[in-house]
Amino acid sequence: MTDPNHLWLFVPLAFGIIVLPGVDMAFIVGSAITGGRSRGMMALAGIASGGVCHVVMTSLGIGMLVKVLPGAFNALLIAGAAYIAWIGISLLRSRHGIAMQPEQQVRDDWATFRQGLATSLMNPKAYLFMLAVFPQFLRPEYGGVWIQALILWLVIAGNQCIVYGGLVLLAGRVRGWLQGRPGASALAARCVGVLLVGTAMFTGFTGWQRI
């Protein structure tokens, strides 16, 4: 079990990291605007599931391998930035705005979950946090490391649900207003595309600079 004072220090720290704009936030907002609240929640679920992998990697010490081998981290940065940029470019090239056929809902929702998982796993900001901050809160004197890691992940996931979940609800309202307005819908899709491409470029560049 982790120390309560130690834990309460981690809560605002995790919130501050999550509330900062990044590829996870851009992907979730983009998914909610282009596909509705259901798609946005699936994106959030994918991002949170990726967080489980981050915690497991850190607890096993695999994250240190990435730190010892900068080349591996460089490849991760490039792959993550390219992936998010590709999603953004797809939206920029779209001619249909945010429209979506009802029969595509289930398939697209699960595709969004997988994309969210991949986005989380290739997010440079997440790895910087897990390498520099997360290990500082895993202390043997507080009990089993895996129990501590689980509690810290629940804190992270809870903050993600609060921050990203609120953004999904807001984006869903924006989508409702855009429906029936083809011109505004197409413009919104392109704006989201620009947001994803710009965020990917910025996050990749700043992550590379910190290596």
C-alpha positions, 0 to 999 in steps of 0.5 A, spaced: 500 500 500 502 506 498 503 512 503 497 517 503 501 523 503 505 520 497 499 519 493 496 525 494 502 528 491 501 524 485 494 526 484 495 533 482 501 531 478 498 526 474 492 531 473 497 537 471 500 532 466 493 530 463 490 536 462 496 539 458 494 538 450 497 533 447 496 527 442 492 523 447 487 529 448 487 531 440 485 524 438 480 523 443 477 530 441 477 529 434 474 522 435 468 525 439 467 530 434 468 526 427 464 520 430 460 522 436 460 521 444 460 513 443 467 514 438 470 519 443 469 514 449 472 508 445 478 513 444 478 514 451 478 507 453 483 505 448 488 511 451 486 508 458 488 501 456 495 503 453 496 506 460 496 499 463 501 497 458 505 503 460 505 501 468 507 494 466 513 496 462 515 501 468 514 496 473 518 491 470 523 496 468 523 495 461 522 503 460 529 503 463 531 499 456 528 505 452 532 510 456 539 506 456 538 506 448 536 513 445 535 510 438 529 506 440 526 512 443 528 516 437 524 511 433 518 511 438 518 518 437 518 518 430 513 512 429 508 516 434 508 522 431 507 519 424 501 515 426 498 521 429 499 525 423 497 520 418 490 520 422 490 528 421 492 528 414 486 523 413 481 528 416 484 533 411 483 529 405 476 527 407 470 530 403 465 528 407 466 532 414 463 529 420 458 525 417 458 517 418 453 511 416 449 508 422 451 501 420 459 503 421 458 505 428 460 498 431 466 497 426 468 504 427 468 504 435 472 498 435 477 501 430 477 507 434 479 503 440 485 500 437 487 507 434 487 510 441 491 504 444 496 505 439 496 512 440 497 511 447 503 506 446 506 511 441 505 517 445 512 521 447 509 525 453 507 518 456 514 515 456 517 521 458 512 521 464 513 514 466 521 514 465 522 521 469 516 521 474 512 515 475 518 511 478 519 516 484 512 514 487 514 506 487 517 505 494 519 498 496 517 501 504 510 502 502 509 495 500 508 491 494 510 494 487 505 491 483 500 494 488 503 501 488 503 501 481 495 499 480 493 504 485 497 509 481 494 507 474 487 508 477 489 515 479 491 516 472 485 513 469 481 517 474 484 523 471 483 521 464 476 520 465 475 526 468 479 531 463 478 527 457 471 524 459 468 532 460 472 533 453 468 528 449 461 530 452 463 537 450 465 535 443 459 531 442 455 537 443 459 541 438 458 535 433 450 535 434 450 543 432 455 541 426 450 536 423 446 538 418 451 544 416 455 540 411 460 546 410 461 547 417 462 540 418 467 539 413 471 545 416 471 542 423 474 535 420 479 539 417 480 543 423 481 537 427 486 534 422 490 540 422 490 540 430 492 532 430 498 534 425 500 540 429 500 536 435 504 530 432 509 535 430 510 539 436 510 533 441 515 529 437 519 535 436 519 537 444 520 530 446 526 529 441 529 535 444 529 532 451 532 526 450 
